[in-house]
């Protein structure tokens, strides 16, 4: 069963347009990012993550060359970098969506992406409708004074350490 995070674009009043631009990011290990390195990152528009991958690869292999490492340690270094890329690709996508202003709206579990989309748009999407705006001023919130400062109130209703 796959898990998805749902990211909704901000400031779109039209429900159909908002549904079209809603992004579902699959949680878990990203095999294309593991196998192909920065290419899936570039394809998804994750320029910062692809640049970080290129810099990390450059530093790792320059260091391996300076230390005179053989082919097997270099392959091991690449596998470490590829594993980190596969583990962090979804997080890089979520961060890019947050920078673009997308709002994390839900966490879904579904057999497929389509099943998750159906579940989200059937249940959670109506909750994302814009609320009617009232023109009147909002009433100020007043804190409730219970007289309890600590975690353990005394039997007379006063908290320990509270002054009479």
Backbone as CSV, one residue per row, in Angstrom:
resi,resn,N_x,N_y,N_z,CA_x,CA_y,CA_z,C_x,C_y,C_z
1,UNK,0.844,-1.170,0.000,0.000,0.000,0.000,0.894,1.239,0.000
2,UNK,0.609,2.163,-0.870,1.397,3.376,-0.990,0.811,4.494,-0.147
3,UNK,1.670,5.393,0.275,1.268,6.559,1.034,1.635,7.794,0.229
4,UNK,0.729,8.759,0.194,0.940,9.989,-0.560,0.684,11.195,0.328
5,UNK,1.466,12.251,0.111,1.128,13.542,0.697,0.488,14.369,-0.405
6,UNK,-0.519,15.139,-0.039,-1.273,15.929,-1.002,-0.936,17.397,-0.768
7,UNK,-0.577,18.097,-1.845,-0.196,19.507,-1.783,-1.105,20.299,-2.707
8,UNK,-1.789,21.298,-2.129,-2.792,22.078,-2.852,-2.220,23.456,-3.158
9,UNK,-2.406,23.946,-4.398,-1.899,25.282,-4.726,-2.714,26.363,-4.026
10,UNK,-2.064,27.447,-3.613,-2.778,28.499,-2.899,-3.458,29.470,-3.849
11,UNK,-4.484,30.127,-3.343,-5.090,31.248,-4.054,-5.872,30.913,-5.298
12,UNK,-6.348,29.696,-5.452,-7.139,29.330,-6.623,-8.561,29.072,-6.157
13,UNK,-9.489,29.914,-6.591,-10.876,29.791,-6.153,-11.635,28.723,-6.943
14,UNK,-11.281,28.536,-8.214,-11.975,27.573,-9.056,-11.599,26.148,-8.634
15,UNK,-12.584,25.358,-8.238,-12.328,24.010,-7.717,-11.721,23.099,-8.781
16,UNK,-12.155,23.215,-10.023,-11.622,22.353,-11.076,-10.157,22.672,-11.350
17,UNK,-9.823,23.956,-11.378,-8.432,24.351,-11.618,-7.556,23.940,-10.441
18,UNK,-8.072,24.087,-9.214,-7.319,23.690,-8.025,-7.096,22.181,-8.032
19,UNK,-8.110,21.424,-8.426,-7.969,19.964,-8.476,-6.951,19.564,-9.541
20,UNK,-6.923,20.278,-10.654,-5.976,19.970,-11.730,-4.536,20.223,-11.299
21,UNK,-4.308,21.239,-10.482,-2.951,21.616,-10.074,-2.521,20.982,-8.746
22,UNK,-3.409,20.214,-8.098,-3.061,19.533,-6.855,-2.012,18.471,-7.150
23,UNK,-1.002,18.377,-6.274,0.122,17.467,-6.490,0.097,16.381,-5.429
24,UNK,0.251,15.128,-5.861,0.346,13.974,-4.978,1.793,13.483,-5.023
25,UNK,2.463,13.472,-3.867,3.851,13.033,-3.780,3.886,11.701,-3.057
26,UNK,4.424,10.683,-3.720,4.497,9.349,-3.130,5.609,9.309,-2.094
27,UNK,5.265,8.776,-0.920,6.245,8.616,0.153,7.056,7.350,-0.104
28,UNK,8.240,7.307,0.444,9.040,6.098,0.367,10.221,6.246,-0.562
29,UNK,10.864,5.132,-0.809,12.082,5.095,-1.609,11.754,5.364,-3.076
30,UNK,12.527,6.228,-3.711,12.320,6.593,-5.113,13.332,5.836,-5.976
31,UNK,12.870,4.737,-6.584,13.764,3.908,-7.386,14.332,4.624,-8.606
32,UNK,13.554,5.420,-9.356,14.170,6.133,-10.475,15.300,7.069,-10.043
33,UNK,15.140,7.749,-8.901,16.207,8.623,-8.412,17.420,7.804,-7.983
34,UNK,17.204,6.617,-7.440,18.312,5.743,-7.062,19.068,5.270,-8.304
35,UNK,18.335,4.830,-9.310,18.972,4.239,-10.486,19.555,5.268,-11.456
36,UNK,18.896,6.410,-11.604,19.302,7.372,-12.629,19.916,8.658,-12.070
37,UNK,20.064,8.739,-10.767,20.723,9.899,-10.170,19.941,11.185,-10.360
38,UNK,20.573,12.209,-10.900,19.928,13.522,-10.979,18.904,13.656,-12.107
39,UNK,18.822,12.708,-13.017,17.896,12.852,-14.150,16.428,12.930,-13.714
40,UNK,15.937,12.050,-12.826,14.550,12.218,-12.355,14.350,13.513,-11.573
41,UNK,15.387,13.960,-10.880,15.279,15.222,-10.151,15.101,16.380,-11.129
42,UNK,15.877,16.379,-12.193,15.745,17.429,-13.207,14.402,17.350,-13.919
43,UNK,13.931,16.139,-14.183,12.654,15.961,-14.863,11.504,16.504,-14.031
44,UNK,11.621,16.443,-12.698,10.581,16.955,-11.801,10.776,18.427,-11.451
45,UNK,11.820,19.038,-12.007,12.064,20.451,-11.751,12.755,20.721,-10.431
46,UNK,13.426,19.742,-9.876,14.124,19.900,-8.607,15.573,20.306,-8.876
47,UNK,15.759,21.534,-9.302,17.068,22.022,-9.721,18.042,22.076,-8.554
48,UNK,17.588,22.505,-7.397,18.469,22.584,-6.226,18.963,21.200,-5.821
49,UNK,18.078,20.230,-5.820,18.467,18.872,-5.444,19.433,18.285,-6.473
50,UNK,19.205,18.550,-7.753,20.108,18.051,-8.793,21.485,18.710,-8.678
51,UNK,21.508,19.996,-8.369,22.782,20.693,-8.176,23.510,20.149,-6.948
52,UNK,22.770,19.898,-5.866,23.378,19.317,-4.671,23.937,17.927,-4.967
53,UNK,23.219,17.148,-5.769,23.699,15.815,-6.145,24.995,15.930,-6.944
54,UNK,25.037,16.849,-7.911,26.237,17.018,-8.737,27.431,17.470,-7.893
55,UNK,27.199,18.396,-6.965,28.291,18.854,-6.104,28.776,17.741,-5.185
56,UNK,27.854,16.975,-4.628,28.240,15.863,-3.761,29.031,14.815,-4.539
57,UNK,28.588,14.509,-5.755,29.314,13.540,-6.579,30.702,14.058,-6.931
58,UNK,30.792,15.322,-7.256,32.086,15.921,-7.595,33.037,15.854,-6.405
59,UNK,32.563,16.216,-5.227,33.405,16.191,-4.029,33.808,14.756,-3.678
60,UNK,32.847,13.832,-3.713,33.164,12.445,-3.371,34.201,11.842,-4.307
61,UNK,34.028,12.034,-5.597,34.947,11.401,-6.537,36.277,12.141,-6.632
62,UNK,36.302,13.439,-6.363,37.578,14.147,-6.274,38.346,13.666,-5.050
63,UNK,37.648,13.490,-3.944,38.272,12.979,-2.724,38.771,11.553,-2.940
64,UNK,37.994,10.740,-3.634,38.417,9.365,-3.922,39.661,9.358,-4.809
65,UNK,39.730,10.286,-5.758,40.914,10.375,-6.609,42.136,10.836,-5.830
66,UNK,41.948,11.792,-4.926,43.076,12.269,-4.117,43.590,11.193,-3.168
67,UNK,42.686,10.373,-2.665,43.090,9.305,-1.751,43.585,8.060,-2.484
68,UNK,43.429,8.035,-3.799,43.885,6.903,-4.591,43.055,5.649,-4.383
69,UNK,41.757,5.819,-4.185,40.886,4.660,-3.967,40.692,3.895,-5.268
70,UNK,40.507,2.592,-5.145,40.282,1.740,-6.296,38.834,1.802,-6.778
71,UNK,38.496,0.928,-7.710,37.171,0.946,-8.332,36.079,0.523,-7.353
72,UNK,36.322,-0.474,-6.501,35.288,-0.942,-5.573,34.914,0.121,-4.534
73,UNK,35.857,0.817,-3.913,35.439,1.896,-3.004,34.703,3.028,-3.725
74,UNK,35.053,3.296,-4.967,34.342,4.329,-5.735,32.909,3.892,-6.028
75,UNK,32.713,2.631,-6.351,31.362,2.115,-6.570,30.568,2.173,-5.265
76,UNK,31.217,1.853,-4.153,30.543,1.932,-2.860,30.139,3.375,-2.554
77,UNK,31.007,4.337,-2.858,30.660,5.749,-2.661,29.470,6.147,-3.524
78,UNK,29.456,5.679,-4.776,28.322,6.001,-5.645,27.031,5.371,-5.120
79,UNK,27.113,4.140,-4.610,25.923,3.487,-4.070,25.397,4.220,-2.840
80,UNK,26.292,4.761,-2.026,25.859,5.550,-0.875,25.136,6.802,-1.357
81,UNK,25.713,7.490,-2.339,25.083,8.694,-2.885,23.750,8.365,-3.549
82,UNK,23.688,7.262,-4.291,22.445,6.859,-4.949,21.373,6.492,-3.924
83,UNK,21.763,5.827,-2.842,20.804,5.467,-1.796,20.254,6.716,-1.117
84,UNK,21.118,7.666,-0.791,20.646,8.919,-0.196,19.717,9.667,-1.143
85,UNK,20.019,9.626,-2.429,19.161,10.284,-3.420,17.789,9.621,-3.456
86,UNK,17.754,8.296,-3.447,16.480,7.580,-3.449,15.665,7.822,-2.191
87,UNK,16.354,7.971,-1.062,15.651,8.202,0.202,15.117,9.622,0.324
88,UNK,15.819,10.602,-0.234,15.471,12.009,-0.019,14.772,12.682,-1.200
89,UNK,14.510,11.980,-2.271,13.896,12.608,-3.444,12.486,13.128,-3.146
90,UNK,11.689,12.377,-2.411,10.330,12.837,-2.083,10.372,14.055,-1.171
91,UNK,11.301,14.076,-0.228,11.435,15.227,0.667,11.869,16.465,-0.113
92,UNK,12.754,16.293,-1.083,13.163,17.431,-1.920,11.974,17.974,-2.704
93,UNK,11.117,17.088,-3.173,9.931,17.542,-3.909,8.961,18.274,-2.989
94,UNK,8.754,17.766,-1.784,7.876,18.452,-0.831,8.419,19.836,-0.478
95,UNK,9.716,19.950,-0.294,10.316,21.258,0.018,10.171,22.227,-1.149
96,UNK,10.346,21.732,-2.371,10.170,22.598,-3.536,8.727,23.074,-3.653
97,UNK,7.784,22.196,-3.374,6.373,22.598,-3.396,6.075,23.624,-2.303
98,UNK,6.674,23.464,-1.129,6.471,24.434,-0.047,7.052,25.789,-0.433
99,UNK,8.219,25.799,-1.093,8.797,27.071,-1.550,7.916,27.734,-2.591
100,UNK,7.215,26.935,-3.375,6.315,27.479,-4.393,4.980,27.915,-3.795
101,UNK,4.782,27.691,-2.495,3.568,28.145,-1.830,2.478,27.097,-1.714
102,UNK,2.733,25.878,-2.141,1.719,24.827,-2.043,1.470,24.509,-0.571
103,UNK,0.231,24.161,-0.257,-0.181,23.897,1.111,-0.315,22.391,1.296
104,UNK,0.403,21.790,2.271,0.198,20.362,2.527,-1.193,20.153,3.104
105,UNK,-2.008,19.365,2.409,-3.418,19.252,2.766,-3.790,17.924,3.397
106,UNK,-3.116,16.844,3.009,-3.545,15.538,3.527,-2.430,14.522,3.387
107,UNK,-2.576,13.443,4.127,-1.727,12.268,4.023,-2.655,11.104,3.736
108,UNK,-2.463,10.456,2.585,-3.392,9.410,2.135,-2.702,8.073,2.018
109,UNK,-3.434,7.022,2.301,-2.983,5.659,2.046,-3.935,5.058,1.033
110,UNK,-3.411,4.578,-0.066,-4.239,3.978,-1.096,-3.445,2.950,-1.860
111,UNK,-4.120,2.075,-2.528,-3.440,1.031,-3.282,-2.665,1.649,-4.440
112,UNK,-3.277,2.582,-5.136,-2.630,3.254,-6.260,-2.813,4.759,-6.112
113,UNK,-2.137,5.492,-6.963,-2.292,6.946,-6.939,-3.728,7.337,-7.284
114,UNK,-4.315,6.650,-8.259,-5.679,6.959,-8.661,-6.669,6.730,-7.519
115,UNK,-6.484,5.646,-6.756,-7.362,5.386,-5.617,-7.192,6.466,-4.551
116,UNK,-5.960,6.917,-4.341,-5.721,7.996,-3.396,-6.348,9.300,-3.851
117,UNK,-6.270,9.575,-5.159,-6.897,10.787,-5.695,-8.410,10.737,-5.514
118,UNK,-9.006,9.589,-5.820,-10.461,9.462,-5.642,-10.849,9.679,-4.187
119,UNK,-10.092,9.086,-3.288,-10.390,9.222,-1.862,-10.245,10.684,-1.422
120,UNK,-9.198,11.357,-1.867,-8.980,12.750,-1.455,-10.078,13.657,-1.986
121,UNK,-10.377,13.555,-3.271,-11.360,14.462,-3.849,-12.788,14.125,-3.412
122,UNK,-13.022,12.906,-2.939,-14.355,12.561,-2.435,-14.568,13.009,-0.999
123,UNK,-13.489,13.044,-0.201,-13.671,13.340,1.220,-13.038,14.650,1.664
124,UNK,-11.754,14.843,1.390,-11.042,15.984,1.961,-11.144,17.240,1.111
125,UNK,-11.266,17.119,-0.184,-11.265,18.303,-1.049,-12.404,19.268,-0.759
126,UNK,-13.631,18.826,-0.443,-14.668,19.812,-0.109,-14.316,20.669,1.100
127,UNK,-13.471,20.153,1.993,-13.061,20.939,3.148,-12.129,22.079,2.771
128,UNK,-11.531,22.011,1.577,-10.592,23.037,1.149,-11.263,24.197,0.439
129,UNK,-12.586,24.161,0.327,-13.310,25.264,-0.302,-13.082,26.537,0.488
130,UNK,-12.972,27.676,-0.188,-12.776,28.926,0.548,-13.976,29.224,1.440
131,UNK,-13.695,29.659,2.656,-14.752,30.005,3.581,-15.322,31.372,3.222
132,UNK,-16.621,31.597,3.439,-17.182,32.914,3.159,-16.540,33.958,4.069
133,UNK,-16.245,35.093,3.503,-15.571,36.152,4.241,-16.602,37.057,4.884
134,UNK,-16.491,37.262,6.186,-17.413,38.169,6.868,-16.781,39.549,6.903
135,UNK,-17.594,40.565,6.702,-17.069,41.920,6.641,-16.927,42.550,8.013
136,UNK,-17.565,41.988,9.024,-17.513,42.572,10.361,-16.227,42.222,11.077
137,UNK,-15.855,43.028,12.065,-14.632,42.722,12.809,-14.827,41.492,13.694
138,UNK,-13.767,40.757,13.856,-13.818,39.558,14.684,-13.793,39.953,16.146
139,UNK,-14.500,39.198,16.965,-14.524,39.462,18.399,-13.167,39.102,18.988
140,UNK,-12.646,39.933,19.877,-11.338,39.619,20.467,-11.433,38.385,21.356
141,UNK,-10.391,37.609,21.339,-10.334,36.414,22.165,-9.878,36.801,23.562
142,UNK,-10.571,36.306,24.567,-10.197,36.574,25.941,-9.706,35.277,26.577
143,UNK,-8.537,35.337,27.198,-8.054,34.112,27.854,-8.915,33.785,29.065
144,UNK,-9.130,32.515,29.277,-9.909,32.085,30.431,-8.974,31.958,31.618
145,UNK,-9.324,32.607,32.712,-8.506,32.574,33.912,-9.037,31.466,34.822
146,UNK,-8.264,30.417,34.930,-8.667,29.304,35.778,-7.909,29.304,37.093
147,UNK,-6.928,30.162,37.232,-6.169,30.219,38.458,-5.179,29.083,38.614
148,UNK,-4.945,28.313,37.579,-4.010,27.197,37.654,-2.746,27.599,36.924
149,UNK,-1.632,27.568,37.639,-0.354,27.910,37.041,0.429,26.650,36.756
150,UNK,0.438,25.722,37.686,1.199,24.494,37.532,0.341,23.373,36.997
151,UNK,0.880,22.180,37.075,0.166,21.015,36.575,-0.746,20.389,37.617
152,UNK,-0.504,20.668,38.908,-1.239,20.003,39.962,-1.990,21.037,40.807
153,UNK,-3.261,21.281,40.539,-3.999,22.235,41.365,-4.295,21.643,42.734
154,UNK,-4.399,22.533,43.691,-4.747,22.112,45.050,-6.248,21.865,45.119
155,UNK,-6.693,21.151,46.149,-8.127,20.865,46.270,-9.000,22.115,46.394
156,UNK,-8.459,23.228,46.905,-9.269,24.422,47.046,-9.390,25.207,45.746
157,UNK,-8.848,24.675,44.662,-8.972,25.334,43.364,-7.775,26.191,43.003
158,UNK,-6.834,26.356,43.926,-5.652,27.164,43.647,-4.492,26.246,43.276
159,UNK,-3.685,26.704,42.369,-2.514,25.932,41.975,-1.432,26.085,43.013
160,UNK,-0.533,25.083,43.077,0.585,25.186,43.989,1.452,26.356,43.582
161,UNK,1.865,27.116,44.542,2.721,28.259,44.256,1.939,29.503,43.910
162,UNK,0.614,29.396,43.733,-0.195,30.572,43.403,-0.430,31.368,44.668
163,UNK,-0.434,32.671,44.535,-0.646,33.556,45.687,-2.135,33.710,45.940
164,UNK,-2.519,33.807,47.253,-3.943,33.958,47.583,-4.483,35.315,47.217
